[in-house]
Amino acid sequence: IFLVKKNEEYRALMHEIASAKEDVRRTEDRILEQMEIIEEKQVKVHDQDRAHQHARVSCDQQVRELLQEKERLEAETKRLEEEKRGIEASLAGDLLATFEKVARVREGIAVAAVLDESCELCHVRIRPQSYQDLKLGTNLVRCDSCSRFLYLREAGGKAAGSGESVGGG
């Protein structure tokens, strides 16, 4: 400014200074806007990090629970397989072979309940003598239609005389 000797040069220089100041102000405004955007994004990132950590903890907990359930089910499966082998050993050989054949032919289901004097799976009525044998529990009874071994189910969903529910529970 001190080197300027003419009024026009002075005005031109002042105009350049004002223009530069305006550019600086606009740049500072843009910087502030960008800083606000960065701040908002940092808050979002922080919130998402917390949500991610929470989800990770929850997921890890679910994995632990599922692994425990898997171990429990594997132990139960092993116990039931041992029980099955014990039962199979006590059965007559031809009876076990018949049971396995029926299970193979009938998609793994060799036993059916009798409801209202009919086979629950194929819905064929059971002969009166077979129904009496079932009620007395004296003989093994098979369905004349589907060949499955039959058992009586009480109205409450339990096997007659067993005290256990039909799904093994």
C-alpha positions as CSV (number, residue, x, y, z in Angstrom):
1,I,0.0,0.0,0.0
2,F,2.8,2.4,0.8
3,L,4.4,1.9,-2.6
4,V,1.2,3.0,-4.4
5,K,1.4,6.6,-5.6
6,K,-1.9,7.1,-7.5
7,N,-5.4,7.0,-6.3
8,E,-6.4,4.5,-9.1
9,E,-3.7,2.2,-8.1
10,Y,-4.7,2.5,-4.5
11,R,-8.3,1.7,-5.3
12,A,-7.3,-1.3,-7.5
13,L,-5.1,-2.6,-4.7
14,M,-7.8,-2.1,-2.2
15,H,-10.2,-4.0,-4.5
16,E,-7.7,-6.8,-4.8
17,I,-7.3,-6.9,-1.0
18,A,-11.1,-7.0,-0.6
19,S,-11.4,-9.7,-3.2
20,A,-8.7,-11.7,-1.5
21,K,-10.3,-11.2,1.9
22,E,-13.6,-12.4,0.4
23,D,-11.8,-15.5,-1.0
24,V,-10.3,-16.1,2.4
25,R,-13.7,-15.8,4.1
26,R,-15.3,-18.2,1.6
27,T,-12.5,-20.6,2.0
28,E,-12.8,-20.4,5.8
29,D,-16.6,-21.0,5.5
30,R,-16.0,-24.1,3.3
31,I,-13.4,-25.3,5.8
32,L,-15.9,-24.8,8.7
33,E,-18.6,-26.6,6.7
34,Q,-16.2,-29.5,6.0
35,M,-15.2,-29.6,9.7
36,E,-18.9,-29.8,10.7
37,I,-19.4,-32.6,8.1
38,I,-16.3,-34.4,9.5
39,E,-17.6,-34.0,13.0
40,E,-21.0,-35.4,12.1
41,K,-19.4,-38.4,10.3
42,Q,-17.1,-39.0,13.3
43,V,-20.1,-39.1,15.5
44,K,-21.8,-41.6,13.1
45,V,-18.7,-43.7,12.9
46,H,-18.4,-43.7,16.7
47,D,-22.1,-44.7,17.0
48,Q,-21.7,-47.4,14.4
49,D,-18.6,-48.7,16.1
50,R,-20.6,-49.0,19.4
51,A,-23.4,-50.8,17.5
52,H,-20.9,-53.1,15.8
53,Q,-19.3,-53.9,19.2
54,H,-22.7,-54.6,20.7
55,A,-23.6,-56.8,17.7
56,R,-20.3,-58.6,18.0
57,V,-20.8,-59.3,21.7
58,S,-24.3,-60.5,21.0
59,C,-23.1,-62.7,18.1
60,D,-20.3,-64.1,20.2
61,Q,-22.8,-64.9,23.0
62,Q,-25.1,-66.6,20.5
63,V,-22.2,-68.6,19.1
64,R,-21.2,-69.8,22.6
65,E,-24.8,-70.7,23.4
66,L,-25.1,-72.6,20.1
67,L,-21.9,-74.5,20.7
68,Q,-23.1,-75.5,24.2
69,E,-26.4,-76.6,22.6
70,K,-24.5,-78.6,20.0
71,E,-22.4,-80.3,22.7
72,R,-25.5,-81.1,24.7
73,L,-27.3,-82.5,21.6
74,E,-24.2,-84.5,20.7
75,A,-24.1,-86.0,24.2
76,E,-27.8,-86.7,24.0
77,T,-27.4,-88.3,20.6
78,K,-24.6,-90.5,21.9
79,R,-26.7,-91.5,25.0
80,L,-29.7,-92.3,22.8
81,E,-27.6,-94.3,20.4
82,E,-26.2,-96.4,23.3
83,E,-29.7,-96.9,24.6
84,K,-30.8,-97.9,21.1
85,R,-28.0,-100.4,20.9
86,G,-29.0,-101.8,24.2
87,I,-32.6,-102.2,23.1
88,E,-31.6,-103.7,19.8
89,A,-29.5,-106.3,21.6
90,S,-32.5,-107.3,23.7
91,L,-34.8,-107.8,20.6
92,A,-35.1,-110.9,18.7
93,G,-33.1,-110.8,15.5
94,D,-36.1,-111.2,13.1
95,L,-38.1,-108.5,14.9
96,L,-35.2,-106.0,14.6
97,A,-34.8,-106.9,10.9
98,T,-38.5,-106.4,10.3
99,F,-38.4,-103.0,12.2
100,E,-35.4,-101.8,10.1
101,K,-37.1,-102.9,6.9
102,V,-40.3,-101.1,7.7
103,A,-38.3,-98.0,8.7
104,R,-36.3,-98.1,5.4
105,V,-39.5,-98.5,3.3
106,R,-41.5,-95.9,5.3
107,E,-38.9,-93.0,5.2
108,G,-37.5,-93.8,8.6
109,I,-40.9,-94.0,10.4
110,A,-41.6,-97.6,11.6
111,V,-43.9,-96.8,14.4
112,A,-47.4,-95.1,14.3
113,A,-49.9,-94.2,16.9
114,V,-53.5,-95.4,16.8
115,L,-56.1,-92.7,17.2
116,D,-59.9,-93.4,17.0
117,E,-59.0,-97.1,16.2
118,S,-57.1,-96.0,13.0
119,C,-53.5,-95.8,12.1
120,E,-52.5,-92.2,12.5
121,L,-50.2,-92.2,9.5
122,C,-52.1,-94.1,6.8
123,H,-55.6,-93.6,8.4
124,V,-56.7,-97.2,7.8
125,R,-59.0,-98.6,10.5
126,I,-57.4,-101.3,12.7
127,R,-59.1,-104.7,13.0
128,P,-61.0,-105.1,16.3
129,Q,-58.8,-108.0,17.4
130,S,-55.6,-106.0,16.8
131,Y,-57.1,-103.1,18.7
132,Q,-57.9,-105.4,21.6
133,D,-54.3,-106.7,21.5
134,L,-53.0,-103.2,21.6
135,K,-55.2,-102.3,24.6
136,L,-54.1,-105.4,26.4
137,G,-50.5,-105.0,25.4
138,T,-50.1,-108.7,24.8
139,N,-48.8,-108.8,21.2
140,L,-46.9,-106.5,18.9
141,V,-49.5,-105.2,16.4
142,R,-48.7,-103.9,12.9
143,C,-50.9,-101.9,10.6
144,D,-52.4,-104.1,7.9
145,S,-52.0,-101.2,5.3
146,C,-48.6,-99.6,6.0
147,S,-47.0,-102.4,8.1
148,R,-45.8,-99.9,10.8
149,F,-45.7,-101.1,14.4
150,L,-48.7,-99.6,16.3
151,Y,-49.1,-98.2,19.8
152,L,-52.1,-96.7,21.5
153,R,-52.0,-92.9,22.2
154,E,-54.1,-91.5,25.0
155,A,-56.2,-88.4,24.3
156,G,-53.5,-86.2,26.0
157,G,-50.8,-87.2,23.5
158,K,-49.1,-89.8,25.6
159,A,-48.4,-93.4,24.8
160,A,-50.9,-95.6,26.7
161,G,-49.4,-97.1,29.8
162,S,-46.0,-95.4,29.4
163,G,-46.4,-92.1,31.0
164,E,-44.1,-90.6,28.3
165,S,-45.2,-88.2,25.7
166,V,-45.2,-89.4,22.1
167,G,-42.3,-87.2,20.9
168,G,-39.9,-88.6,23.4
169,G,-40.4,-85.7,25.8
